[in-house]
Amino acid sequence: MKKKQIHHIKGNLTSRKKQYNYPGKLVIDGDIEAGCQVSADAIEVINVDQADIRVRSGMRVHEKVTDSDIVSGGYFEASQVERSAIRAAEEIKIHEKILQSDIFTNTQCYVTSGLIERSNVMACQFIDAHTIISTEETPGTLTIGLLCPDDQDHKLKSEFLALEQEKKQLNEGLEQIKKIIDDTFKLKEKLRSIKPTLKEKMVQLKNEKNYDAIRDLEPFFKQLNDRVESAFSNYQEAIAGKEKLEKKIASFDQEKLDLIRKDYLLRKKDRVERSKQMNENISTCINVRNSISEHTRIQGLHAYKRLQETLHDVRIEEVRIEDDEHVSSGGRFEIKWVQGVFTD
């Protein structure tokens, strides 16, 4: 790379400008601060915090990435990654720790001397880590043998899930408001049924000239009238709300949802087919040098040749590969799928 293509910043890259676009390599002696949106051919920096970054050839973070979204068209390297999403076309190397993050690479993910804790890691070829920790509340997922979703996959999935959620909320809102209408109507009718009896009692007391009892009943009678009026008002409001929701449901773009779902599933199927072809030449594996805790989920392309984004109750066979490089450091294991209960 020519010198004029290297942009050198002494100190931090601040969010005063917010958006930065560099045609060459960006070298920062300090940090990328919160709120920055940065694109460059390559980036070298100390820390990254709450930033949105796109690099074409690769990125190296000497210390920590926190609460950030990073996409690299090449490699990615850092000491620690916390609560972040990292996507790279080539290998990812994390020296110390991945914590509560989502990691995607179309080649290998190396955390050889470090820890993967409560995180989701998807690596097309293999995952190499020292220790993997999950909890029942936050189980980690390791996915191997599959090409990672690209930008269009993520966009389609986000649109698909957003539309499905919108439709679900509309239907649930309608059911809820129907229940409110039913409950309010029952309350209104119950209050109305009490009112004639109370009126008869008032007439009787007037005939008996029992004015003390009448005065005692007047607050209750007023309260009953107020409750009847309130119930009627709530009933009318709920009816109007129901009509609005029914109009929204009628105008919901079901055709758009169906088209996005179809595109998403077709792209997903194509990704599986390409992964199958690739797996004919590459043996995918997970190498854990120390220990892997319970509640860790392992999934990927298996004998049934289906992409499972949710895979439960899977039994796997670990085949130990004895070789000089790994035998003294915990062993290397190839994951073979044996049987499982699958859900789409």
VEXVEXKOL-907013 format. One record per residue (C-alpha): x, y, z negated; residue in one letter. Coordinates in pm, whole numbers, plus 50000, padded with zeros to 5 digits. Layout:
BEGIN
X, Y, Z, A;
...
This chain:
BEGIN
50000, 50000, 50000, M;
50135, 50340, 50095, K;
50214, 50582, 49817, K;
49959, 50835, 49939, K;
49691, 50569, 49888, Q;
49770, 50542, 49515, I;
49575, 50784, 49294, H;
49740, 50828, 48952, H;
49545, 50974, 48660, I;
49730, 51063, 48340, K;
49487, 51022, 48052, G;
49123, 50916, 48068, N;
48875, 50921, 48355, L;
48590, 51122, 48202, T;
48220, 51129, 48287, S;
48218, 51505, 48357, R;
48192, 51435, 48728, K;
48024, 51094, 48670, K;
48073, 50951, 49024, Q;
48422, 50882, 49161, Y;
48512, 50728, 49496, N;
48876, 50656, 49581, Y;
48982, 50513, 49921, P;
49299, 50352, 49779, G;
49429, 50214, 49450, K;
49341, 50398, 49129, L;
49591, 50383, 48843, V;
49471, 50527, 48511, I;
49708, 50564, 48215, D;
49410, 50582, 47980, G;
49049, 50460, 47981, D;
48741, 50481, 48200, I;
48493, 50653, 47968, E;
48121, 50592, 47919, A;
47891, 50706, 48199, G;
48142, 50681, 48486, C;
48051, 50526, 48819, Q;
48372, 50437, 49003, V;
48457, 50278, 49337, S;
48805, 50214, 49475, A;
49009, 49961, 49667, D;
49179, 49850, 49342, A;
49188, 49975, 48983, I;
49440, 49943, 48700, E;
49328, 50083, 48363, V;
49370, 50038, 47985, I;
49006, 50013, 47868, N;
48661, 50036, 48026, V;
48352, 50138, 47828, D;
47992, 50161, 47950, Q;
48089, 50207, 48315, A;
47964, 50089, 48653, D;
48258, 49988, 48875, I;
48297, 49852, 49230, R;
48639, 49750, 49366, V;
48719, 49600, 49705, R;
49040, 49406, 49641, S;
49082, 49368, 49266, G;
49092, 49513, 48916, M;
49318, 49481, 48612, R;
49215, 49599, 48263, V;
49507, 49583, 48020, H;
49289, 49568, 47710, E;
48908, 49559, 47678, K;
48592, 49591, 47890, V;
48281, 49681, 47686, T;
47915, 49717, 47792, D;
48004, 49755, 48160, S;
47902, 49623, 48502, D;
48193, 49538, 48734, I;
48189, 49391, 49085, V;
48516, 49297, 49256, S;
48562, 49182, 49614, G;
48888, 49018, 49500, G;
49036, 48926, 49162, Y;
48958, 49051, 48811, F;
49184, 49042, 48504, E;
49139, 49169, 48146, A;
49239, 49093, 47790, S;
48884, 49098, 47650, Q;
48531, 49130, 47789, V;
48239, 49210, 47559, E;
47869, 49248, 47644, R;
47945, 49301, 48012, S;
47867, 49157, 48355, A;
48165, 49071, 48576, I;
48134, 48943, 48933, R;
48440, 48860, 49144, A;
48487, 48691, 49481, A;
48825, 48553, 49369, E;
48968, 48433, 49038, E;
48891, 48584, 48701, I;
49151, 48579, 48423, K;
49063, 48673, 48064, I;
49352, 48642, 47819, H;
49181, 48659, 47480, E;
48801, 48656, 47466, K;
48473, 48665, 47655, I;
48190, 48766, 47416, L;
47818, 48777, 47502, Q;
47886, 48843, 47869, S;
47790, 48713, 48213, D;
48083, 48607, 48430, I;
48058, 48504, 48798, F;
48335, 48397, 49034, T;
48345, 48208, 49363, N;
48675, 48046, 49266, T;
48816, 47989, 48914, Q;
48768, 48140, 48571, C;
49074, 48117, 48343, Y;
49048, 48177, 47969, V;
49333, 47933, 47917, T;
49452, 48064, 47581, S;
49130, 48233, 47479, G;
48772, 48201, 47365, L;
48439, 48200, 47547, I;
48176, 48289, 47288, E;
47797, 48300, 47345, R;
47847, 48379, 47713, S;
47737, 48255, 48055, N;
48018, 48164, 48294, V;
47959, 48059, 48654, M;
48266, 47944, 48848, A;
48243, 47774, 49184, C;
48560, 47562, 49141, Q;
48647, 47528, 48774, F;
48646, 47683, 48428, I;
48957, 47659, 48212, D;
48926, 47770, 47848, A;
49086, 47703, 47511, H;
48766, 47713, 47301, T;
48397, 47753, 47384, I;
48149, 47856, 47113, I;
47770, 47872, 47133, S;
47496, 47913, 46875, T;
47138, 47792, 46865, E;
47020, 48155, 46882, E;
47259, 48246, 47167, T;
47356, 47933, 47363, P;
47629, 47972, 47622, G;
47597, 47826, 47971, T;
47875, 47691, 48194, L;
47786, 47653, 48561, T;
48023, 47486, 48806, I;
48021, 47377, 49168, G;
47790, 47651, 49293, L;
47856, 47959, 49499, L;
47761, 48266, 49296, C;
47467, 48490, 49384, P;
47570, 48792, 49589, D;
47434, 49148, 49573, D;
47135, 49062, 49791, Q;
47055, 48756, 49577, D;
47062, 48969, 49264, H;
46849, 49239, 49427, K;
46587, 48990, 49550, L;
46576, 48812, 49215, K;
46537, 49140, 49026, S;
46255, 49254, 49257, E;
46089, 48912, 49240, F;
46102, 48897, 48859, L;
45988, 49259, 48825, A;
45683, 49200, 49047, L;
45599, 48874, 48870, E;
45626, 49052, 48534, Q;
45404, 49335, 48658, E;
45141, 49086, 48775, K;
45162, 48895, 48447, K;
45123, 49214, 48241, Q;
44819, 49322, 48445, L;
44649, 48984, 48398, N;
44736, 48969, 48029, E;
44614, 49327, 47985, G;
44284, 49237, 48149, L;
44236, 48935, 47922, E;
44319, 49145, 47618, Q;
44077, 49422, 47710, I;
43803, 49166, 47779, K;
43851, 49034, 47427, K;
43837, 49391, 47288, I;
43512, 49450, 47477, I;
43363, 49125, 47347, D;
43470, 49194, 46985, D;
43353, 49556, 47000, T;
43017, 49457, 47146, F;
42963, 49203, 46866, K;
43053, 49464, 46603, L;
42823, 49722, 46763, K;
42531, 49478, 46767, E;
42596, 49375, 46406, K;
42598, 49737, 46289, L;
42281, 49807, 46484, R;
42109, 49510, 46320, S;
42192, 49649, 45975, I;
42060, 49997, 46048, K;
41680, 49917, 46063, P;
41700, 49732, 45730, T;
41873, 50030, 45573, L;
41612, 50268, 45715, K;
41331, 50058, 45566, E;
41506, 50069, 45231, K;
41534, 50452, 45251, M;
41162, 50484, 45335, V;
41074, 50256, 45046, Q;
41285, 50462, 44804, L;
41125, 50785, 44927, K;
40780, 50638, 44867, N;
40891, 50540, 44520, E;
41043, 50890, 44476, K;
41368, 50726, 44367, N;
41585, 51020, 44473, Y;
41889, 50907, 44275, D;
41907, 50581, 44469, A;
41859, 50773, 44794, I;
42154, 50999, 44711, R;
42366, 50689, 44635, D;
42275, 50536, 44971, L;
42326, 50850, 45183, E;
42711, 50820, 45206, P;
42679, 50456, 45308, F;
42415, 50547, 45566, F;
42639, 50822, 45710, K;
42937, 50583, 45719, Q;
42725, 50328, 45905, L;
42619, 50589, 46163, N;
42983, 50692, 46211, D;
43090, 50330, 46261, R;
42812, 50272, 46514, V;
42917, 50583, 46708, E;
43285, 50481, 46692, S;
43207, 50127, 46807, A;
43001, 50261, 47096, F;
43281, 50503, 47194, S;
43542, 50223, 47179, N;
43315, 50001, 47384, Y;
43275, 50265, 47656, Q;
43651, 50332, 47656, E;
43728, 49960, 47688, A;
43482, 49927, 47979, I;
43654, 50218, 48158, A;
43995, 50062, 48089, G;
43876, 49731, 48229, K;
43762, 49897, 48551, E;
44101, 50068, 48592, K;
44289, 49742, 48536, L;
44066, 49555, 48781, E;
44144, 49820, 49045, K;
44518, 49785, 48979, K;
44494, 49406, 49006, I;
44296, 49438, 49330, A;
44562, 49673, 49474, S;
44858, 49462, 49357, F;
45080, 49378, 49656, D;
45062, 48999, 49643, Q;
45191, 48975, 50001, E;
45510, 49158, 49901, K;
45558, 48926, 49602, L;
45512, 48619, 49825, D;
45762, 48749, 50083, L;
46026, 48833, 49823, I;
45977, 48495, 49654, R;
46016, 48320, 49992, K;
46333, 48516, 50079, D;
46480, 48453, 49734, Y;
46413, 48077, 49750, L;
46547, 48051, 50107, L;
46870, 48227, 50008, R;
46893, 48005, 49702, K;
46849, 47694, 49918, K;
47114, 47818, 50162, D;
47354, 47877, 49871, R;
47301, 47518, 49758, V;
47365, 47380, 50106, E;
47688, 47576, 50139, R;
47789, 47461, 49790, S;
47725, 47099, 49888, K;
47951, 47131, 50191, Q;
48223, 47294, 49984, M;
48200, 47023, 49716, N;
48295, 46760, 49972, E;
48649, 46901, 49963, N;
48675, 47044, 49610, I;
48649, 46853, 49282, S;
48485, 47088, 49034, T;
48568, 47055, 48666, C;
48563, 47219, 48324, I;
48884, 47207, 48125, N;
48850, 47273, 47751, V;
49188, 47266, 47581, R;
49066, 47278, 47220, N;
48693, 47237, 47146, S;
48345, 47305, 47281, I;
48062, 47355, 47032, S;
47710, 47219, 47040, E;
47434, 47426, 47201, H;
47661, 47488, 47502, T;
47473, 47415, 47823, R;
47653, 47268, 48124, I;
47487, 47282, 48464, Q;
47561, 47298, 48834, G;
47549, 47102, 49155, L;
47497, 46737, 49067, H;
47415, 46409, 49239, A;
47060, 46516, 49320, Y;
47196, 46813, 49519, K;
46954, 47062, 49366, R;
47028, 47406, 49228, L;
46898, 47427, 48873, Q;
46900, 47768, 48711, E;
46733, 47613, 48406, T;
46858, 47267, 48318, L;
46767, 47093, 47993, H;
46842, 46764, 47819, D;
47132, 46677, 48044, V;
47358, 46382, 47970, R;
47698, 46407, 48136, I;
47993, 46178, 48175, E;
48337, 46321, 48106, E;
48614, 46148, 48295, V;
48956, 46217, 48147, R;
49223, 46292, 48406, I;
49564, 46194, 48277, E;
49834, 46414, 48422, D;
50161, 46558, 48298, D;
50037, 46916, 48306, E;
49734, 46877, 48081, H;
49771, 46558, 47877, V;
49956, 46730, 47593, S;
49726, 47033, 47577, S;
49388, 46878, 47512, G;
49324, 46686, 47831, G;
49141, 46768, 48149, R;
48790, 46644, 48214, F;
48590, 46611, 48532, E;
48215, 46653, 48480, I;
48000, 46383, 48642, K;
47621, 46410, 48630, W;
47449, 46097, 48507, V;
47089, 46181, 48430, Q;
46877, 46471, 48314, G;
46535, 46631, 48294, V;
46521, 46909, 48550, F;
46299, 47214, 48580, T;
46287, 47462, 48865, D;
